[in-house]
Every structure is written in C-alpha cells, then in structure tokens.
Amino acid sequence: MLVVPYGPARAETRAGNSRFIASIARADSPEEARAFIRSIKDEFPDASHNVPAFLIGGGACVTEFCSDDGEPSGTSGRPVLAVLKGSGLGNAAVVVTRYFGGTLLGTGGLVKAYGDAAKAVLAAVARAELIPARFASIELPYQRYEGVKALAQGLGVAVAREAFGELVAMELVVPTAVRPEFERRLAELGAGAISPAYRGETSATRPL
C-alpha cells in the first residue's frame, strides 16, 4: 500500500527572524514534481531560497531528489528529503520557501529550520492510500444517471469522464475490492442492461 498526500497543504514556521513557508502536493511522476516546484518558485519569485525535495514511488522502486537552492551544501535539501522519507508518504513533492530575516542561522540552525518546516507541513497534510483499480466504461439512459452517480460515490468509484449524447457515457475508476459489489448493484439498478467494459489497470485514492 502506498500512502500519498490527499491534496496540497502549506505550513509556516520561523527561525532567527527568517520566514519558512513549506508547501506539499501529490506528484505521481518526476515531471509532476518538477512542475509543482516551478509553480512554487513562480508564486514566490522574491524569496531568498525555494528548497525542493520529492519522493516518487514506494518500497524498492523509488525516485528521490533534493536541492539546496543556494543554501550551504547539505543544510536544506537533505534535511527536507530526510523528513519526507521518514513520513511514510510516497508520490510527494515538498518545497520549503525561505525569506531571509537578517540573522545567520549557521549550519546546524539551517538543518533544524528546514527540517522543522518540512515536519510542520507533513503534520498538516491529509493522507490517502493508493489501491488497485481498473478503468471501466459504461453507457446508460439519462433516467439511470443520478442513481449510477450515487452508487459510484457510495462505493468509492471515481468518475473520470462523462459525455452526454443519446446515452450518457461514463469512464470510471473501479477499485478491485469493490468490483463485485459494484457490478451486482449496477445490474440491479439497470435491470441487467448496464454492463461495464474494463480496460487497463490503474490505482484509486482512498482517504485515510
């Protein structure tokens, strides 16, 4: 089971008159992580430093990255990454933004300040687990639409896409664990006329 951020979060701390703003978001690939890092740098272009770290994957298959972004080597990126690695989260990107307050913190002070900022945002972020799922497609008449939407919501089946023509076409993400129950209740709701077509494996997100 991989635990991931359930939405973004932000926390602010202070050390030696410097302001530290820690931001976290889910990132399912290094490209998504780098895009998040760029977005924080764009949000805080006048900051003294924007120190990034990310961890993609879990178990034996992990991609990790950190940077000191101009701070003394080893004093910022590594502490943030170390806190992230100890958090139990995967597929997560963190950026700690610093506005220098005029007081030098020294090597130990920087390590503590960046680590504390990362701990604060990790304490604030909601968490979810990734569970095995399959993509499914269904078509249904309009009079069944609200019932199917309610069924999906109740079982944790995500609606990825909808198209409205002569029939309603829905693309769903069906967790493996609820597939038998979903199929049974869908058949009851549609009097046997609504049948999902499955394709491709993916993962679903379940809040913790």
C-alpha positions in Angstrom: 0.0 0.0 0.0 1.4 3.4 -1.0 0.3 6.4 1.2 0.2 9.7 -0.7 -0.8 13.3 0.0 -4.6 13.8 -0.3 -4.5 17.3 -1.7 -2.0 20.1 -1.2 -1.1 21.7 2.2 1.0 24.5 3.5 2.6 25.4 6.8 4.7 28.4 8.0 7.4 28.5 10.6 10.0 31.0 11.7 13.7 30.7 12.9 16.1 33.6 13.6 13.8 36.2 12.0 13.6 34.1 8.8 10.2 33.0 7.5 9.9 29.5 6.2 6.8 28.5 4.1 6.6 24.8 3.4 4.3 23.5 0.6 3.4 19.9 -0.3 1.5 18.3 -3.1 1.0 14.9 -4.6 3.2 14.1 -7.6 2.9 10.8 -9.4 6.0 11.3 -11.6 9.2 13.3 -11.5 7.7 15.6 -14.2 4.7 16.4 -12.0 7.0 17.0 -9.1 9.2 19.4 -11.1 6.0 21.2 -12.4 5.0 21.7 -8.7 8.4 23.0 -7.8 8.2 25.5 -10.7 4.8 26.7 -9.6 6.1 27.4 -6.1 9.1 29.3 -7.5 6.6 31.3 -9.7 4.5 32.0 -6.6 7.4 33.2 -4.5 9.8 34.7 -7.0 11.3 37.2 -4.5 12.1 34.5 -1.9 15.7 34.0 -0.8 15.5 30.3 -1.5 13.0 27.7 -2.7 14.4 24.4 -1.5 12.8 21.3 -3.2 12.6 17.6 -2.4 10.5 14.9 -3.9 9.9 11.1 -3.4 8.2 9.2 -6.2 7.1 5.6 -5.7 7.4 3.3 -2.7 9.1 0.2 -1.5 12.1 -0.9 -3.6 11.2 1.3 -6.5 11.7 5.0 -5.5 12.9 8.1 -7.3 14.2 10.8 -5.0 15.6 14.3 -5.4 16.6 17.3 -3.4 18.4 20.6 -3.9 19.9 23.2 -1.6 18.9 26.0 -4.0 21.8 28.2 -3.0 21.9 27.4 0.7 25.2 25.8 2.1 25.6 22.3 0.8 23.7 19.7 2.9 21.9 22.2 5.1 18.4 22.3 3.5 17.5 19.9 0.7 18.8 16.8 2.5 17.0 17.6 5.8 13.8 18.2 3.9 14.2 14.9 2.0 15.1 13.1 5.2 11.9 14.2 6.9 9.8 13.3 3.8 11.4 9.8 3.7 10.6 9.3 7.3 7.0 10.4 6.9 5.7 7.2 5.3 4.5 9.2 2.3 5.3 8.5 -1.4 4.5 10.4 -4.6 5.0 13.6 -2.7 6.9 16.9 -3.5 7.8 19.4 -0.9 9.2 23.0 -1.4 10.4 25.0 1.6 10.5 28.7 0.8 12.7 30.9 2.9 12.6 34.7 3.3 15.9 35.7 4.9 15.3 37.7 8.1 18.8 39.1 8.5 20.1 36.6 11.1 22.6 33.9 10.1 21.5 30.5 11.4 24.7 28.6 10.9 24.9 25.0 9.6 23.1 23.4 12.5 20.4 26.1 12.6 19.7 25.7 8.9 19.3 22.0 9.2 16.9 22.3 12.1 14.9 25.2 10.5 14.4 23.4 7.2 13.6 20.1 8.9 11.1 21.8 11.2 9.4 23.4 8.3 9.1 20.1 6.5 7.7 18.4 9.7 5.1 21.2 10.0 3.7 20.7 6.5 3.8 16.9 6.8 1.8 17.2 10.0 -0.8 19.4 8.2 -1.3 17.3 5.0 -4.2 14.9 4.7 -3.3 11.4 3.6 -4.7 8.8 1.3 -3.8 5.3 0.2 -3.5 4.1 -3.4 -5.4 0.8 -4.0 -5.5 -1.4 -7.2 -8.3 -0.5 -9.6 -9.4 -0.9 -13.2 -10.7 1.6 -15.8 -14.3 0.8 -16.8 -16.7 2.3 -19.4 -20.5 2.2 -19.3 -23.4 3.7 -21.3 -26.7 4.3 -19.7 -30.0 6.1 -20.3 -30.5 9.5 -18.6 -33.1 8.3 -16.2 -30.4 6.0 -14.6 -27.7 8.6 -14.4 -28.3 10.0 -10.9 -28.7 6.5 -9.5 -25.4 5.4 -11.0 -23.6 8.5 -9.8 -24.9 7.9 -6.3 -23.8 4.2 -6.5 -20.4 5.1 -7.6 -19.9 7.7 -4.9 -21.1 5.3 -2.2 -18.6 2.6 -3.2 -15.6 4.9 -3.9 -15.8 4.5 -7.6 -14.3 7.7 -9.2 -15.9 9.2 -12.4 -13.0 10.1 -14.7 -15.1 11.4 -17.6 -18.7 11.9 -18.8 -20.2 12.5 -22.2 -23.8 13.3 -22.9 -25.3 12.2 -26.2 -28.2 9.9 -26.9 -26.9 8.0 -23.9 -24.7 9.0 -21.0 -21.2 7.6 -21.4 -19.1 7.4 -18.3 -15.4 6.5 -17.7 -14.9 5.1 -14.2 -12.1 4.0 -12.0 -13.3 0.9 -10.1 -11.3 -0.3 -7.1 -10.6 -4.0 -7.4 -12.0 -4.7 -3.9 -15.5 -3.2 -4.7 -15.8 -4.5 -8.3 -18.1 -7.5 -7.5 -20.4 -5.3 -5.4 -20.4 -2.5 -8.0 -21.3 -5.0 -10.8 -24.1 -6.6 -8.7 -25.7 -3.3 -7.8 -25.2 -1.8 -11.2 -27.0 -4.8 -12.7 -29.9 -4.3 -10.3 -30.1 -0.6 -11.0 -30.1 -1.1 -14.7 -32.2 -4.2 -14.8 -29.3 -6.0 -16.4 -28.9 -3.5 -19.2 -25.9 -1.7 -17.9 -22.6 -3.6 -18.1 -19.1 -2.2 -17.6 -16.4 -2.8 -20.1 -13.0 -3.0 -18.4 -9.6 -1.9 -19.7 -6.2 -1.2 -18.2 -5.1 -1.3 -14.6 -4.7 1.8 -12.5 -5.0 2.9 -8.9 -7.7 4.6 -6.9 -7.3 7.0 -4.0 -8.9 6.3 -0.6 -8.7 8.9 2.1 -7.2 7.8 5.4 
